[in-house]
């Protein structure tokens, strides 16, 4: 409110001073409330920004944990496959490379539950050289025993006796 406005209304100087005094007090109380509210809002804004940064950090940690969990699940699956294939294939890693890991499911104990047998049967048909035959009854030669020949030459007998 301006003095000129009040003077234009035809009010006396005392009334104008009284009105301006009350108006000034009211204005100051509103300014104080506004300043307090602004400070409160700035603190809230600071706290929310801090919360956002914390959440971003948590999100990054969560993503890292998700990657680690996925890696551990993959390692668990590969280990279960290696145990299931042990003694049945010549090269476990080569067989695992040819298996679709996404189709294989593990049970609660970490053993191969489903999707494995079908893929192994197909692989046995298409790449039988990877698998150890079930009847492993191949005969192994026993070798031969060297025969002892008698030297025909007596000089060789003497030379051999001295050097050997």
C-alpha positions, 0 to 999 in steps of 0.5 A: 500500500502506498501513502499517495493512495491513502492521501488520494482517499482524503485521509489525514496524516495520523490515520495514514501513519497508523494504517502504514504502521499496521501494514508494515507490521503485517508485511514484515510478518509475511516476509518472515513467514516467506523466508522461513518457508523458503528456507524449509523448501530449500532444505527439503530440496537439498534432502531430496537431491541427496535421496536421489543420489543415494537411490542412484548409488543403490541402483548401481549396486543393485545392477552390480548385484544382478550381474554377479547373481547372473554370473553365479547362476551361470557358474552353477549351471556349468558346474552342474553340467560338468558333473552330469557329463563327467565320464561320458564325454571326451571333452566336457567344455566342447560339449557344453559349448554346443548346448543351449544353456537357456533351455536347461533348468536346475532343481532346488539342489542344483542338479540338472532337472530339464532340457539336458537329456534332449540336447544330449541325445541330439548331440550324440546323434550329430556328434558321436565322436564327442562321447565315450562309447558305453561298451568300452571293451576295446582290446588293448594290445599287450605288446611283444616281448623281445626275444633274446638272440644269441650273437653269432659273432663271438667278438660281439659277445666280448664287446657287449660284455665289456661295454654293457 
